[in-house]
Amino acid sequence: MPRYAITEKAGRFVAAHRNTGVGMVLELTEKQAEHELRLGSLVALDTPPELSVPPPAMAAETTAQEAKPPPVTATPEAARRGRRGKP
């Protein structure tokens, strides 16, 4: 079974086990650990950590998308007229 360590975010009980301290190792099924992993109460010990930096190909796509200006939704004339459209 996969192994998980309890984090400082955990409450008194983690996946139906009493929390006896940060770093305690629990052997749980993936289904048992799923919710606690989402909460951050557990960290997986048997799997490599996820990359915090995207791969170079993804980074180039992201920067190209961020470089585009945001779409204009209203013309300056419409903004001056207000809600009813009167000049």
VEXSE-218328 format. One record per atom (N, C-alpha, C, O): residue number from 1; residue in three letters; chain; atom name; x, y, z. Coordinates in steps of 0.1 Angstrom, whole numbers. Layout:
    n  res  chain  atom   east  north     up
  NUM  Ala      A    CA      X      Y      Z
...
***
This chain:
    n  res  chain  atom   east  north     up
    1  Met      A     N      8    -12      0
    1  Met      A    CA      0      0      0
    1  Met      A     C      9     12      0
    1  Met      A     O     20     12      6
    2  Pro      A     N      4     23     -6
    2  Pro      A    CA     12     36     -6
    2  Pro      A     C     13     42      8
    2  Pro      A     O      4     39     16
    3  Arg      A     N     24     49     10
    3  Arg      A    CA     26     55     23
    3  Arg      A     C     24     70     22
    3  Arg      A     O     27     76     12
    4  Tyr      A     N     19     76     32
    4  Tyr      A    CA     16     90     33
    4  Tyr      A     C     20     96     46
    4  Tyr      A     O     20     89     57
    5  Ala      A     N     25    108     47
    5  Ala      A    CA     29    115     59
    5  Ala      A     C     19    126     62
    5  Ala      A     O     14    133     54
    6  Ile      A     N     17    127     75
    6  Ile      A    CA      8    138     80
    6  Ile      A     C     15    151     80
    6  Ile      A     O     26    152     84
    7  Thr      A     N      8    162     76
    7  Thr      A    CA     14    175     75
    7  Thr      A     C      8    184     87
    7  Thr      A     O      0    179     95
    8  Glu      A     N     13    196     88
    8  Glu      A    CA      9    205     99
    8  Glu      A     C     -5    210     97
    8  Glu      A     O    -11    215    106
    9  Lys      A     N    -11    208     85
    9  Lys      A    CA    -25    213     82
    9  Lys      A     C    -35    203     87
    9  Lys      A     O    -47    206     88
   10  Ala      A     N    -31    191     92
   10  Ala      A    CA    -40    181     96
   10  Ala      A     C    -47    184    109
   10  Ala      A     O    -42    191    117
   11  Gly      A     N    -59    179    110
   11  Gly      A    CA    -67    180    122
   11  Gly      A     C    -64    169    132
   11  Gly      A     O    -54    163    131
   12  Arg      A     N    -74    167    141
   12  Arg      A    CA    -72    156    151
   12  Arg      A     C    -72    142    145
   12  Arg      A     O    -66    133    150
   13  Phe      A     N    -80    141    134
   13  Phe      A    CA    -81    128    128
   13  Phe      A     C    -78    129    113
   13  Phe      A     O    -83    139    107
   14  Val      A     N    -71    120    107
   14  Val      A    CA    -67    120     93
   14  Val      A     C    -70    107     87
   14  Val      A     O    -65     96     92
   15  Ala      A     N    -80    107     78
   15  Ala      A    CA    -84     94     71
   15  Ala      A     C    -88     84     82
   15  Ala      A     O    -84     72     81
   16  Ala      A     N    -95     88     92
   16  Ala      A    CA   -101     79    102
   16  Ala      A     C    -90     74    112
   16  Ala      A     O    -92     64    119
   17  His      A     N    -78     80    112
   17  His      A    CA    -67     77    121
   17  His      A     C    -64     89    130
   17  His      A     O    -65    100    125
   18  Arg      A     N    -62     86    143
   18  Arg      A    CA    -58     97    152
   18  Arg      A     C    -45    103    148
   18  Arg      A     O    -35     96    145
   19  Asn      A     N    -44    116    147
   19  Asn      A    CA    -32    123    144
   19  Asn      A     C    -23    124    156
   19  Asn      A     O    -27    131    166
   20  Thr      A     N    -12    117    156
   20  Thr      A    CA     -3    117    168
   20  Thr      A     C      9    126    165
   20  Thr      A     O     17    127    174
   21  Gly      A     N      9    133    154
   21  Gly      A    CA     20    143    152
   21  Gly      A     C     24    144    137
   21  Gly      A     O     22    135    129
   22  Val      A     N     30    156    134
   22  Val      A    CA     34    158    120
   22  Val      A     C     45    149    117
   22  Val      A     O     54    146    125
   23  Gly      A     N     44    143    105
   23  Gly      A    CA     54    134    100
   23  Gly      A     C     50    119    102
   23  Gly      A     O     57    110     97
   24  Met      A     N     40    117    110
   24  Met      A    CA     35    103    112
   24  Met      A     C     32     97     98
   24  Met      A     O     26    103     90
   25  Val      A     N     37     84     96
   25  Val      A    CA     35     78     83
   25  Val      A     C     23     68     84
   25  Val      A     O     22     60     94
   26  Leu      A     N     14     69     75
   26  Leu      A    CA      2     61     74
   26  Leu      A     C      3     53     61
   26  Leu      A     O      7     58     50
   27  Glu      A     N     -1     40     61
   27  Glu      A    CA     -3     32     49
   27  Glu      A     C    -17     32     46
   27  Glu      A     O    -25     25     53
   28  Leu      A     N    -21     38     35
   28  Leu      A    CA    -35     39     31
   28  Leu      A     C    -37     36     16
   28  Leu      A     O    -27     36      9
   29  Thr      A     N    -49     32     13
   29  Thr      A    CA    -52     30     -2
   29  Thr      A     C    -53     44     -8
   29  Thr      A     O    -55     54     -1
   30  Glu      A     N    -52     45    -21
   30  Glu      A    CA    -54     58    -28
   30  Glu      A     C    -67     64    -25
   30  Glu      A     O    -69     76    -24
   31  Lys      A     N    -78     55    -25
   31  Lys      A    CA    -91     60    -22
   31  Lys      A     C    -92     66     -8
   31  Lys      A     O    -99     76     -6
   32  Gln      A     N    -86     60      2
   32  Gln      A    CA    -86     65     16
   32  Gln      A     C    -79     78     17
   32  Gln      A     O    -83     87     25
   33  Ala      A     N    -68     80     10
   33  Ala      A    CA    -60     92     11
   33  Ala      A     C    -65    103      2
   33  Ala      A     O    -60    115      3
   34  Glu      A     N    -73    101     -8
   34  Glu      A    CA    -77    110    -18
   34  Glu      A     C    -82    124    -12
   34  Glu      A     O    -76    134    -16
   35  His      A     N    -91    124     -3
   35  His      A    CA    -96    136      2
   35  His      A     C    -86    144     11
   35  His      A     O    -85    156      9
   36  Glu      A     N    -79    137     19
   36  Glu      A    CA    -69    143     27
   36  Glu      A     C    -57    149     19
   36  Glu      A     O    -51    159     23
   37  Leu      A     N    -54    143      8
   37  Leu      A    CA    -44    148     -1
   37  Leu      A     C    -49    162     -7
   37  Leu      A     O    -41    171     -8
   38  Arg      A     N    -62    162    -11
   38  Arg      A    CA    -67    175    -16
   38  Arg      A     C    -67    186     -5
   38  Arg      A     O    -65    198     -8
   39  Leu      A     N    -70    182      7
   39  Leu      A    CA    -70    192     18
   39  Leu      A     C    -55    196     22
   39  Leu      A     O    -54    207     28
   40  Gly      A     N    -46    188     19
   40  Gly      A    CA    -32    191     22
   40  Gly      A     C    -28    185     36
   40  Gly      A     O    -18    189     41
   41  Ser      A     N    -37    177     41
   41  Ser      A    CA    -34    170     54
   41  Ser      A     C    -24    159     53
   41  Ser      A     O    -17    155     63
   42  Leu      A     N    -22    154     41
   42  Leu      A    CA    -13    143     38
   42  Leu      A     C     -4    147     26
   42  Leu      A     O     -8    154     17
   43  Val      A     N      8    141     26
   43  Val      A    CA     17    142     14
   43  Val      A     C     21    127     11
   43  Val      A     O     23    119     20
   44  Ala      A     N     21    124     -2
   44  Ala      A    CA     25    111     -6
   44  Ala      A     C     40    109     -5
   44  Ala      A     O     48    118     -9
   45  Leu      A     N     44     98      1
   45  Leu      A    CA     59     95      2
   45  Leu      A     C     64     87     -9
   45  Leu      A     O     76     87    -13
   46  Asp      A     N     56     79    -15
   46  Asp      A    CA     60     69    -25
   46  Asp      A     C     60     75    -40
   46  Asp      A     O     65     68    -49
   47  Thr      A     N     55     87    -42
   47  Thr      A    CA     54     92    -55
   47  Thr      A     C     64    104    -56
   47  Thr      A     O     65    111    -46
   48  Pro      A     N     70    107    -67
   48  Pro      A    CA     78    119    -68
   48  Pro      A     C     70    131    -68
   48  Pro      A     O     59    131    -72
   49  Pro      A     N     76    142    -62
   49  Pro      A    CA     68    155    -62
   49  Pro      A     C     65    160    -75
   49  Pro      A     O     73    158    -85
   50  Glu      A     N     54    167    -77
   50  Glu      A    CA     50    173    -90
   50  Glu      A     C     59    185    -93
   50  Glu      A     O     64    192    -84
   51  Leu      A     N     61    187   -105
   51  Leu      A    CA     70    199   -110
   51  Leu      A     C     63    212   -107
   51  Leu      A     O     51    213   -111
   52  Ser      A     N     69    221   -100
   52  Ser      A    CA     63    234    -97
   52  Ser      A     C     66    243   -109
   52  Ser      A     O     58    253   -111
   53  Val      A     N     76    240   -117
   53  Val      A    CA     79    249   -129
   53  Val      A     C     74    241   -141
   53  Val      A     O     78    229   -143
   54  Pro      A     N     66    247   -150
   54  Pro      A    CA     62    240   -162
   54  Pro      A     C     73    237   -171
   54  Pro      A     O     83    244   -171
   55  Pro      A     N     72    226   -179
   55  Pro      A    CA     83    223   -189
   55  Pro      A     C     85    235   -199
   55  Pro      A     O     75    243   -201
   56  Pro      A     N     96    236   -205
   56  Pro      A    CA     99    248   -214
   56  Pro      A     C     89    250   -225
   56  Pro      A     O     85    261   -228
   57  Ala      A     N     84    239   -231
   57  Ala      A    CA     74    240   -242
   57  Ala      A     C     61    247   -237
   57  Ala      A     O     55    255   -243
   58  Met      A     N     57    243   -225
   58  Met      A    CA     45    248   -219
   58  Met      A     C     47    263   -215
   58  Met      A     O     38    271   -216
   59  Ala      A     N     59    266   -210
   59  Ala      A    CA     62    279   -205
   59  Ala      A     C     62    289   -217
   59  Ala      A     O     57    300   -216
   60  Ala      A     N     66    285   -229
   60  Ala      A    CA     66    294   -241
   60  Ala      A     C     52    296   -245
   60  Ala      A     O     49    308   -249
   61  Glu      A     N     43    286   -244
   61  Glu      A    CA     29    288   -248
   61  Glu      A     C     22    298   -238
   61  Glu      A     O     14    306   -242
   62  Thr      A     N     25    296   -225
   62  Thr      A    CA     19    305   -215
   62  Thr      A     C     23    319   -217
   62  Thr      A     O     15    328   -216
   63  Thr      A     N     36    322   -219
   63  Thr      A    CA     40    336   -221
   63  Thr      A     C     35    342   -234
   63  Thr      A     O     32    354   -234
   64  Ala      A     N     33    334   -244
   64  Ala      A    CA     27    339   -256
   64  Ala      A     C     12    343   -254
   64  Ala      A     O      8    353   -259
   65  Gln      A     N      5    335   -246
   65  Gln      A    CA     -9    338   -243
   65  Gln      A     C    -10    351   -234
   65  Gln      A     O    -19    359   -235
   66  Glu      A     N      0    352   -224
   66  Glu      A    CA     -1    363   -215
   66  Glu      A     C      3    376   -222
   66  Glu      A     O     -1    387   -218
   67  Ala      A     N     10    375   -233
   67  Ala      A    CA     15    387   -240
   67  Ala      A     C      4    394   -248
   67  Ala      A     O      4    406   -251
   68  Lys      A     N     -7    387   -251
   68  Lys      A    CA    -18    392   -258
   68  Lys      A     C    -26    402   -249
   68  Lys      A     O    -28    400   -237
   69  Pro      A     N    -30    414   -255
   69  Pro      A    CA    -38    423   -247
   69  Pro      A     C    -52    418   -244
   69  Pro      A     O    -57    410   -252
   70  Pro      A     N    -58    422   -233
   70  Pro      A    CA    -71    417   -231
   70  Pro      A     C    -81    422   -241
   70  Pro      A     O    -79    434   -246
   71  Pro      A     N    -92    415   -244
   71  Pro      A    CA   -102    420   -254
   71  Pro      A     C   -109    432   -248
   71  Pro      A     O   -112    433   -236
   72  Val      A     N   -113    441   -257
   72  Val      A    CA   -120    453   -253
   72  Val      A     C   -135    450   -254
   72  Val      A     O   -140    445   -265
   73  Thr      A     N   -142    452   -243
   73  Thr      A    CA   -156    448   -243
   73  Thr      A     C   -166    460   -246
   73  Thr      A     O   -177    458   -251
   74  Ala      A     N   -161    472   -243
   74  Ala      A    CA   -170    483   -245
   74  Ala      A     C   -162    494   -251
   74  Ala      A     O   -150    496   -249
   75  Thr      A     N   -168    502   -260
   75  Thr      A    CA   -162    513   -267
   75  Thr      A     C   -162    525   -257
   75  Thr      A     O   -170    525   -248
   76  Pro      A     N   -153    534   -259
   76  Pro      A    CA   -152    546   -250
   76  Pro      A     C   -166    554   -251
   76  Pro      A     O   -170    560   -241
   77  Glu      A     N   -172    554   -263
   77  Glu      A    CA   -185    561   -264
   77  Glu      A     C   -196    555   -255
   77  Glu      A     O   -203    562   -248
   78  Ala      A     N   -196    542   -255
   78  Ala      A    CA   -206    535   -247
   78  Ala      A     C   -203    537   -232
   78  Ala      A     O   -212    538   -224
   79  Ala      A     N   -191    538   -228
   79  Ala      A    CA   -187    541   -214
   79  Ala      A     C   -192    555   -210
   79  Ala      A     O   -196    557   -199
   80  Arg      A     N   -191    565   -219
   80  Arg      A    CA   -195    578   -216
   80  Arg      A     C   -210    579   -214
   80  Arg      A     O   -215    587   -206
   81  Arg      A     N   -217    572   -223
   81  Arg      A    CA   -232    573   -223
   81  Arg      A     C   -238    567   -210
   81  Arg      A     O   -249    572   -206
   82  Gly      A     N   -232    558   -204
   82  Gly      A    CA   -237    552   -192
   82  Gly      A     C   -246    540   -195
   82  Gly      A     O   -246    534   -206
   83  Arg      A     N   -255    537   -186
   83  Arg      A    CA   -263    525   -187
   83  Arg      A     C   -275    526   -197
   83  Arg      A     O   -278    517   -204
   84  Arg      A     N   -280    538   -198
   84  Arg      A    CA   -292    540   -206
   84  Arg      A     C   -289    543   -221
   84  Arg      A     O   -298    543   -229
   85  Gly      A     N   -277    547   -223
   85  Gly      A    CA   -273    550   -237
   85  Gly      A     C   -276    564   -241
   85  Gly      A     O   -275    567   -253
   86  Lys      A     N   -279    573   -232
   86  Lys      A    CA   -282    587   -236
   86  Lys      A     C   -269    594   -237
   86  Lys      A     O   -259    592   -229
   87  Pro      A     N   -268    604   -247
   87  Pro      A    CA   -255    611   -248
   87  Pro      A     C   -253    622   -237
   87  Pro      A     O   -243    629   -237
***
